[in-house]
Amino acid sequence: MSKENQLVVAGQDIVKKFKDFWGRDKVKALKGVDIEISKGSVFGLLGPNGAGKSTLIKLILGHLYPTSGRIAVFGKDPRDVNIKFQIGYLPERSYLYKNLTAEETLSYFGEILNLSKEQIKSRTDQLLEMVGLQHSKKRYVGEFSHGMTRRMGLAQALLNDPDFVILDEPTAGLDPVGCREVKDLIITLGKRGKTVLLTSHLLADVEDTCDDVMMIFGGKVQSQGHLSELLSDTKKTKLEFPALDAGALAQIQEIISSKSGEKAIVSSPKQTLESYFLKVVHEGNENQDTAGAKEGKGVAEYLRGPEDQAAVPEEEEEESAKGNQTEEESATPQVTEEKTQAEKVESSNEPEKEISPIVESEVKQSKDSLKTLEEDVKKNDIPEPEPEPEPEQEPEPELEPEPELEPEPEPEPEPVKESSAVIDSMKASSEDEPIEPDEDVSDEEQDEEDDDVDEDLLNSLNL
């Protein structure tokens, strides 16, 4: 297999310039960067703020294009859509849909990745259990704290079981338990042959997980190589052995000083604050419930390798053996109680010891007195009086209906009496006003009518 086929990322002389509105060079973020990430390695990308780490990651993802130089991912252009299904990316800030629950979020992204319903269901349960959010799967993502959102983003990045995982500040905002779980996950992915690109300002996390590192400053590569080779100090030697008494230590110091010419420093090892913190939280996780993130249940099953999967049943057997042991211990008190009861029964079946005659006479007298008392009680036994019957309740008298009230007669309206003053005024007006003749009749016509009247009167008289 050629070297190019073993490389997941290969870049040569990468230059990236950002220009202003007028097309003039504004910032030169990368200046001739060469990068090679081998398949199955955990690669650490280190550098201060503004060194060019995020720009290089965006070039690998195909979000930006280099100004000059060449970069390939899985031997193809980073803009190729097909290689996106092989990449899992956790950005520095997780942007998820706030109105979806944790379970709905993974189901949504699973459909985008063309996963089957069975895969989405099984992987969702495993991932939420791995990141410690199984009890919060029905909660909306918008209600999560920053650390819980980071855990949710990590689960989303691993949903498609990617061959190349890019983690940008994966432990930012996480508690020490979450940091330890993320580091264990990265180590497990490396053992499975997955390729991991990690950027972090927590150098202890990089030291615990990475195989190779590259340090950039001002857009240029300052150092790169295997981490063990870069950190090894060949001028000093470290010895670890069980605790010895003061005399033995003094002899060893004299031998070392005589050989090296310098005084040897002797000190006892200390556990780290991280290990102590994890121990305290582990004990609290077993004895107390919490609404926040809990301790994870280890790496999801589909993300583990065959060796890790074979080791899981052994751990389960050990846990079951411990559980059986505790059950046996809890059952021992019952066994002891049963033994004590059996001993009591046996002691009751043993033959009675000899009793003195004085005690026997007293016992007989007490028995005789009890018998006489019982006979007296029987003779003077008085039957209990029968309970008196309850008096019958008298029926309540029926209420007579109230008589209906007759409606009052309406008062007749009084006649309107006109005042005498009004009547007198009306009469006076009628007398004072003369009757005017009709204006339409002329004087001649009036005379003719008068003559006709006179003739009619004469005729009637002659008759």
Disulfide bonds with the S-S distance in Angstrom:
none
